[in-house]
Amino acid sequence: MTDKRLGKDIFVALAAIAWADGQLDPDEADAIVRAAVDEGLSLEEIADIEESTKRPVDLGVIDRGPLTKDDRLFVYAVACWIARLDGSVSAAESEALGALGERLGIPERPRVHAEGVAREIAELPEGDRPARYNLAALRRTLGDRLRQAQASRRPPNGA
């Protein structure tokens, strides 16, 4: 985890992704609430997030200010995982993921990588179900790969 918490707005945005296909599956709701609990949000914030899983919500405004690159990639990857929980990603969910990526300021190529990491973590023995999906491994793997990509773009010492 980072020092900064992801705000309630992030989890409401995740609910909007899950609602994009017209229904929010119980596993999707569990995943969103579990991620909020893991992030350390207050009980009041979690109750608000649970409400957003009970009726369709709009993607809304996302405060990118406190989010690091790692945070933004993590949020996008969690959204990709949640969109796949019901077994498929509809055109509406793909469109909502695109809108989320834009609002988070994530270029296309890193989005593809974040989605791939989310899928990779889902394929671990723990599985992709909300009670077992390894959110900590997702965050750690994304951070490690981001740093590797940044290091590979730096010129060698002395250049």
Buried (B, 14 or more C-beta within 10 A) or exposed (E): EBEEBBBBBBBBBBBBBBBBBEEBBEBBBBBBBBBBEEBEBEEEBBEBBBEBBEEEBEBEEBEBEEBBBBBBBBBBBBBBBBBBBBEEBBEBBEEBBEBBBEBBEBEEEBBEBBBEBBBEBBEEEEEBEBEEBBBEBBBBBBBEBBEEEEEEEEEEEEE
